[in-house]
Amino acid sequence: MLDGVPLNIGELSGWGVVALIVVLLLLGKGGIAFRREVDAEKSRADTWQDAWKAERAAAQERAEQWSELLELARAADRVLTALDNARRGESP
């Protein structure tokens, strides 16, 4: 709205500056956020943080399960290798 209007703040009166600040605040270009906007962003950030913590916990559990599965696979491989060697008549 004010992009094409050449304004020099030094030439404005005190009320002109106040009016300009009010217009900028109403347009949302003043850099000041309303309380409900701040609360909404905080709520959104908390939601994302909770989701991130839940994902990290799931990833940790998944890593623990993978290591357990790998250990079970190694044990099964040793058992099957020993059975195959016993079937062939070879000693371990």
mmCIF file of the C-alpha atoms, coordinates in Angstrom:
data_MODEL
# 
_entry.id   MODEL 
# 
loop_
_atom_site.group_PDB 
_atom_site.id 
_atom_site.type_symbol 
_atom_site.label_atom_id 
_atom_site.label_alt_id 
_atom_site.label_comp_id 
_atom_site.label_asym_id 
_atom_site.label_entity_id 
_atom_site.label_seq_id 
_atom_site.pdbx_PDB_ins_code 
_atom_site.Cartn_x 
_atom_site.Cartn_y 
_atom_site.Cartn_z 
_atom_site.occupancy 
_atom_site.B_iso_or_equiv 
_atom_site.pdbx_formal_charge 
_atom_site.auth_seq_id 
_atom_site.auth_comp_id 
_atom_site.auth_asym_id 
_atom_site.auth_atom_id 
_atom_site.pdbx_PDB_model_num 
ATOM 1  C CA . MET A 1 1  ? 0.000  0.000   0.000  1.00 0.00 ? 1  MET A CA 1 
ATOM 2  C CA . LEU A 1 2  ? 2.769  2.414   0.874  1.00 0.00 ? 2  LEU A CA 1 
ATOM 3  C CA . ASP A 1 3  ? 5.269  1.085   -1.655 1.00 0.00 ? 3  ASP A CA 1 
ATOM 4  C CA . GLY A 1 4  ? 4.600  3.756   -4.287 1.00 0.00 ? 4  GLY A CA 1 
ATOM 5  C CA . VAL A 1 5  ? 4.271  6.699   -1.888 1.00 0.00 ? 5  VAL A CA 1 
ATOM 6  C CA . PRO A 1 6  ? 7.559  8.541   -1.338 1.00 0.00 ? 6  PRO A CA 1 
ATOM 7  C CA . LEU A 1 7  ? 7.618  9.334   2.377  1.00 0.00 ? 7  LEU A CA 1 
ATOM 8  C CA . ASN A 1 8  ? 10.419 11.009  4.210  1.00 0.00 ? 8  ASN A CA 1 
ATOM 9  C CA . ILE A 1 9  ? 9.932  10.617  7.954  1.00 0.00 ? 9  ILE A CA 1 
ATOM 10 C CA . GLY A 1 10 ? 11.927 13.777  8.570  1.00 0.00 ? 10 GLY A CA 1 
ATOM 11 C CA . GLU A 1 11 ? 9.266  15.823  6.790  1.00 0.00 ? 11 GLU A CA 1 
ATOM 12 C CA . LEU A 1 12 ? 6.295  14.328  8.648  1.00 0.00 ? 12 LEU A CA 1 
ATOM 13 C CA . SER A 1 13 ? 4.738  15.964  11.671 1.00 0.00 ? 13 SER A CA 1 
ATOM 14 C CA . GLY A 1 14 ? 4.450  14.109  14.954 1.00 0.00 ? 14 GLY A CA 1 
ATOM 15 C CA . TRP A 1 15 ? 0.892  13.056  14.178 1.00 0.00 ? 15 TRP A CA 1 
ATOM 16 C CA . GLY A 1 16 ? 1.964  11.969  10.714 1.00 0.00 ? 16 GLY A CA 1 
ATOM 17 C CA . VAL A 1 17 ? 4.535  9.627   12.226 1.00 0.00 ? 17 VAL A CA 1 
ATOM 18 C CA . VAL A 1 18 ? 1.934  8.293   14.667 1.00 0.00 ? 18 VAL A CA 1 
ATOM 19 C CA . ALA A 1 19 ? -0.528 7.759   11.814 1.00 0.00 ? 19 ALA A CA 1 
ATOM 20 C CA . LEU A 1 20 ? 2.157  5.978   9.769  1.00 0.00 ? 20 LEU A CA 1 
ATOM 21 C CA . ILE A 1 21 ? 2.979  3.684   12.701 1.00 0.00 ? 21 ILE A CA 1 
ATOM 22 C CA . VAL A 1 22 ? -0.712 2.894   13.260 1.00 0.00 ? 22 VAL A CA 1 
ATOM 23 C CA . VAL A 1 23 ? -1.179 2.084   9.561  1.00 0.00 ? 23 VAL A CA 1 
ATOM 24 C CA . LEU A 1 24 ? 1.887  -0.166  9.561  1.00 0.00 ? 24 LEU A CA 1 
ATOM 25 C CA . LEU A 1 25 ? 0.677  -1.949  12.692 1.00 0.00 ? 25 LEU A CA 1 
ATOM 26 C CA . LEU A 1 26 ? -2.773 -2.494  11.222 1.00 0.00 ? 26 LEU A CA 1 
ATOM 27 C CA . LEU A 1 27 ? -1.261 -3.869  8.018  1.00 0.00 ? 27 LEU A CA 1 
ATOM 28 C CA . GLY A 1 28 ? 0.953  -6.217  10.004 1.00 0.00 ? 28 GLY A CA 1 
ATOM 29 C CA . LYS A 1 29 ? 4.200  -4.669  8.740  1.00 0.00 ? 29 LYS A CA 1 
ATOM 30 C CA . GLY A 1 30 ? 5.273  -3.186  12.041 1.00 0.00 ? 30 GLY A CA 1 
ATOM 31 C CA . GLY A 1 31 ? 7.054  -6.261  13.303 1.00 0.00 ? 31 GLY A CA 1 
ATOM 32 C CA . ILE A 1 32 ? 4.803  -6.513  16.347 1.00 0.00 ? 32 ILE A CA 1 
ATOM 33 C CA . ALA A 1 33 ? 2.824  -9.718  16.782 1.00 0.00 ? 33 ALA A CA 1 
ATOM 34 C CA . PHE A 1 34 ? -0.424 -10.025 18.681 1.00 0.00 ? 34 PHE A CA 1 
ATOM 35 C CA . ARG A 1 35 ? -0.535 -12.255 21.741 1.00 0.00 ? 35 ARG A CA 1 
ATOM 36 C CA . ARG A 1 36 ? -2.770 -14.834 20.035 1.00 0.00 ? 36 ARG A CA 1 
ATOM 37 C CA . GLU A 1 37 ? -0.259 -15.120 17.168 1.00 0.00 ? 37 GLU A CA 1 
ATOM 38 C CA . VAL A 1 38 ? 2.608  -15.692 19.589 1.00 0.00 ? 38 VAL A CA 1 
ATOM 39 C CA . ASP A 1 39 ? 0.581  -18.270 21.515 1.00 0.00 ? 39 ASP A CA 1 
ATOM 40 C CA . ALA A 1 40 ? -0.399 -20.038 18.276 1.00 0.00 ? 40 ALA A CA 1 
ATOM 41 C CA . GLU A 1 41 ? 3.239  -20.237 17.171 1.00 0.00 ? 41 GLU A CA 1 
ATOM 42 C CA . LYS A 1 42 ? 4.320  -21.498 20.597 1.00 0.00 ? 42 LYS A CA 1 
ATOM 43 C CA . SER A 1 43 ? 1.603  -24.142 20.492 1.00 0.00 ? 43 SER A CA 1 
ATOM 44 C CA . ARG A 1 44 ? 2.701  -25.180 17.017 1.00 0.00 ? 44 ARG A CA 1 
ATOM 45 C CA . ALA A 1 45 ? 6.344  -25.342 18.105 1.00 0.00 ? 45 ALA A CA 1 
ATOM 46 C CA . ASP A 1 46 ? 5.399  -27.457 21.141 1.00 0.00 ? 46 ASP A CA 1 
ATOM 47 C CA . THR A 1 47 ? 3.441  -29.819 18.885 1.00 0.00 ? 47 THR A CA 1 
ATOM 48 C CA . TRP A 1 48 ? 6.424  -30.237 16.568 1.00 0.00 ? 48 TRP A CA 1 
ATOM 49 C CA . GLN A 1 49 ? 8.768  -30.748 19.517 1.00 0.00 ? 49 GLN A CA 1 
ATOM 50 C CA . ASP A 1 50 ? 6.500  -33.440 20.972 1.00 0.00 ? 50 ASP A CA 1 
ATOM 51 C CA . ALA A 1 51 ? 6.330  -35.146 17.570 1.00 0.00 ? 51 ALA A CA 1 
ATOM 52 C CA . TRP A 1 52 ? 10.123 -34.985 17.256 1.00 0.00 ? 52 TRP A CA 1 
ATOM 53 C CA . LYS A 1 53 ? 10.587 -36.513 20.725 1.00 0.00 ? 53 LYS A CA 1 
ATOM 54 C CA . ALA A 1 54 ? 8.140  -39.315 19.874 1.00 0.00 ? 54 ALA A CA 1 
ATOM 55 C CA . GLU A 1 55 ? 9.971  -39.991 16.601 1.00 0.00 ? 55 GLU A CA 1 
ATOM 56 C CA . ARG A 1 56 ? 13.345 -40.095 18.380 1.00 0.00 ? 56 ARG A CA 1 
ATOM 57 C CA . ALA A 1 57 ? 11.961 -42.560 20.947 1.00 0.00 ? 57 ALA A CA 1 
ATOM 58 C CA . ALA A 1 58 ? 10.599 -44.745 18.139 1.00 0.00 ? 58 ALA A CA 1 
ATOM 59 C CA . ALA A 1 59 ? 13.937 -44.573 16.314 1.00 0.00 ? 59 ALA A CA 1 
ATOM 60 C CA . GLN A 1 60 ? 15.782 -45.587 19.498 1.00 0.00 ? 60 GLN A CA 1 
ATOM 61 C CA . GLU A 1 61 ? 13.450 -48.544 20.019 1.00 0.00 ? 61 GLU A CA 1 
ATOM 62 C CA . ARG A 1 62 ? 13.857 -49.542 16.376 1.00 0.00 ? 62 ARG A CA 1 
ATOM 63 C CA . ALA A 1 63 ? 17.654 -49.457 16.719 1.00 0.00 ? 63 ALA A CA 1 
ATOM 64 C CA . GLU A 1 64 ? 17.489 -51.645 19.819 1.00 0.00 ? 64 GLU A CA 1 
ATOM 65 C CA . GLN A 1 65 ? 15.231 -54.131 18.034 1.00 0.00 ? 65 GLN A CA 1 
ATOM 66 C CA . TRP A 1 66 ? 17.573 -54.250 15.036 1.00 0.00 ? 66 TRP A CA 1 
ATOM 67 C CA . SER A 1 67 ? 20.562 -55.064 17.228 1.00 0.00 ? 67 SER A CA 1 
ATOM 68 C CA . GLU A 1 68 ? 18.568 -57.803 18.978 1.00 0.00 ? 68 GLU A CA 1 
ATOM 69 C CA . LEU A 1 69 ? 17.454 -59.242 15.633 1.00 0.00 ? 69 LEU A CA 1 
ATOM 70 C CA . LEU A 1 70 ? 21.023 -59.221 14.345 1.00 0.00 ? 70 LEU A CA 1 
ATOM 71 C CA . GLU A 1 71 ? 22.229 -61.062 17.445 1.00 0.00 ? 71 GLU A CA 1 
ATOM 72 C CA . LEU A 1 72 ? 19.481 -63.664 17.016 1.00 0.00 ? 72 LEU A CA 1 
ATOM 73 C CA . ALA A 1 73 ? 20.418 -64.070 13.343 1.00 0.00 ? 73 ALA A CA 1 
ATOM 74 C CA . ARG A 1 74 ? 24.076 -64.626 14.282 1.00 0.00 ? 74 ARG A CA 1 
ATOM 75 C CA . ALA A 1 75 ? 23.070 -67.263 16.843 1.00 0.00 ? 75 ALA A CA 1 
ATOM 76 C CA . ALA A 1 76 ? 20.790 -68.990 14.316 1.00 0.00 ? 76 ALA A CA 1 
ATOM 77 C CA . ASP A 1 77 ? 23.604 -68.951 11.757 1.00 0.00 ? 77 ASP A CA 1 
ATOM 78 C CA . ARG A 1 78 ? 25.996 -70.585 14.217 1.00 0.00 ? 78 ARG A CA 1 
ATOM 79 C CA . VAL A 1 79 ? 23.397 -73.263 15.094 1.00 0.00 ? 79 VAL A CA 1 
ATOM 80 C CA . LEU A 1 80 ? 22.609 -74.013 11.442 1.00 0.00 ? 80 LEU A CA 1 
ATOM 81 C CA . THR A 1 81 ? 26.302 -74.127 10.543 1.00 0.00 ? 81 THR A CA 1 
ATOM 82 C CA . ALA A 1 82 ? 26.958 -76.564 13.418 1.00 0.00 ? 82 ALA A CA 1 
ATOM 83 C CA . LEU A 1 83 ? 23.998 -78.748 12.324 1.00 0.00 ? 83 LEU A CA 1 
ATOM 84 C CA . ASP A 1 84 ? 25.189 -78.732 8.725  1.00 0.00 ? 84 ASP A CA 1 
ATOM 85 C CA . ASN A 1 85 ? 28.726 -79.689 9.818  1.00 0.00 ? 85 ASN A CA 1 
ATOM 86 C CA . ALA A 1 86 ? 27.314 -82.471 12.036 1.00 0.00 ? 86 ALA A CA 1 
ATOM 87 C CA . ARG A 1 87 ? 25.212 -83.794 9.132  1.00 0.00 ? 87 ARG A CA 1 
ATOM 88 C CA . ARG A 1 88 ? 28.350 -83.898 6.938  1.00 0.00 ? 88 ARG A CA 1 
ATOM 89 C CA . GLY A 1 89 ? 30.310 -85.567 9.695  1.00 0.00 ? 89 GLY A CA 1 
ATOM 90 C CA . GLU A 1 90 ? 32.709 -82.700 10.212 1.00 0.00 ? 90 GLU A CA 1 
ATOM 91 C CA . SER A 1 91 ? 33.718 -81.566 13.669 1.00 0.00 ? 91 SER A CA 1 
ATOM 92 C CA . PRO A 1 92 ? 33.463 -77.856 14.558 1.00 0.00 ? 92 PRO A CA 1 
# 
